[in-house]
Amino acid sequence: MPESFGDSEVSQEMIIATIGNQNNPAQVVEIVHLPEKELFLTRGISTHFNLKEIAVPQNLMLPAIQEMTGVVSYLLERIATADDFKLPFRYEPEFQVGESRFTLQESEDFMMLERGE
């Protein structure tokens, strides 16, 4: 099904993962592959939490799908916890998961996840 992505229409996508909130099963976020954009993009964060979706470059996701879905899951857990306690949430520009550091840079449409230094 075509989906709007910025100013263009996306016609080819594949859901590669679905992450559900254990405390609120209605809160489900998908990770969708957009090959023509060379991105993986979450779908559901804006719907459930009124925050920008998270994008992961294809060259970062493909070699480490398990690690990167774990990073997205980590972020979703923090977002959902803040929501459960009715606290405001904002994406941190730099954070660490395990031994790996990551950055989130805001763009007009989403938050771009990258590996940190």
N, C-alpha and C positions, 0 to 999 in steps of 0.2 A: 504494500500500500504506500503510495507516495506520501511524503511528509515534508513540511516546510522546514528549511534549515537556512536561517539568515534570509537572503534574497533569492535563493535558488530552491528548486524542488529536488528532493532525494527520492529516487525510484527504486534503488536496490539497497536492501538492508537485511541483516541477519542478527537475531537476538542470540548472543553467545552466553549470557548468564542472567539469572534472575535472583535478586537479593531481597529477602523479605525481613520485615521487622518482627522479631519473635514476640515482642510485647503488643504489637498492633498488626495482625496479619493482613489488614487492608492496605498497609503501607508496603507496596512492592515497587522496587526499582529494577529496571532492566538495563543491561549493557548491550548496546546495539553497535554492530560494525557497519560503518559507512565507507565502503571501499573507494568510492569516487572522491571522497574527501580525505582519505587516508587517516581516518579517525575512528576511535571507539567513543561512543557518547552515551551517558546515562540518560534514561527516560523515566521520569517519575519524581525526581527531586523537586522540580518546579511545581508540580501538581500537589504533592503532599506537604511541602515545606516552604513554598514560595521563595526558593533560592535558585540561583543559576545551576544548570546542569553541569556535570564534570565531563570534560573531553580528555582523552588520552591519545597521543599520537600513535599511529599504527606501528611505527618502528620501535616504540617503547613497549607496547602491549604484547605484540606477537612473540618475542623471545621469552617473555616472562608473564604469561597469562595468569598463572596461579598467584604470583606475587602481586601483580597489578590489580586483580579482582579483590585480593586481600586488602590492598590500600584503599580501594573504593569502599569496601565493606567497613573498614576502620572509620572513614569519613562519615559514612551513613550512620554508624553507631553513635558518633559524636553529635550529629545533627538530630537524630531521633531522641537522644537523651536530653538535649537542650529543649526540644519540643515537648517532651514528657513533663519537664519541670517548668514549662512556660517561660523559658529563658531565651533571650535573643541569641542568635548564632551568627557568626561571621567566619568566613573561611580564613584560616591563617595562611599568610603568604609562604611560610616555611614550616615544615614539620618533619618528624621522624617516626618511622614505623620499623621496629626492630633495629637492625643496624643500618638501614637505608634512609637517606634524607631525600625529601621531595619538596617541590615548590608548586604553588598554584598562582597562576597569573590570570587576572581578569581580562576578558575580551568583551566585546559588545554582546555576544550571544551566550557565552559559557565561561567556565573556569578551566584553564588549560593546565593539566597535571604534567609535570616534568620531573625528571630525576635531578636532585640537588647535587651540589659539589661536596 
